[in-house]
Amino acid sequence: MAVTCVLAPAPAVAGSTDDDRSAVFGVKLPAGYRDWQLISVTHEAGGLNGIRAILGNDVAVRAFRDGTRPFPDSAIIIRLAWQYVASAENNAVFGQAQSFVPGAATNVQISVKDSRRYAGTGGWGYGQFEDGKLSRSEALLGTCASCHDRAAKADDFVFTRYAP
């Protein structure tokens, strides 16, 4: 199942400002997150029509692999999202329409586990970044926890399943 809003609180990074922190939860994208390990990939159809790569820091990846729930504090899950588009080049080689690739990036979402700081939202803080810029929409960020409330509590409000 795909993750619709995956955001996590990250520790402060030297040289950063509050301008790159989520307005509601105070989370930010950690340096080097694009080099984190892959947890899963998803395709979301319908109005989203996108593909996603779900990455995690070492704490999150270990919890996914071991089945540890609830996730330990300091686990961070990041979802990278792109439009889902047909690959004309690949389809020409295959002789039929069968290949899809990432198109334009749509957003990056982050979920940070801190059971004390985010006790009111199941222990998770969230953030969203569009075109490399932090979304300051409190209305948008206010929907993250209510959406994740629909995920099974036994899964610690996380939609993603580990793909070994």
Protein Blocks (a to p, Z undefined) as FASTA:
>chain_A
ZZfbdcddddddehiafklgcfklopacdehklmpccfbdcddehjlopaddddddfklm
mmmmnopacddehiacddddddddddfklmmmnopafbdcddddfbdcdddddfklmmmn
oopacdddeehiacfbfklmmmmmmmmmmpcfkloopabdcdZZ
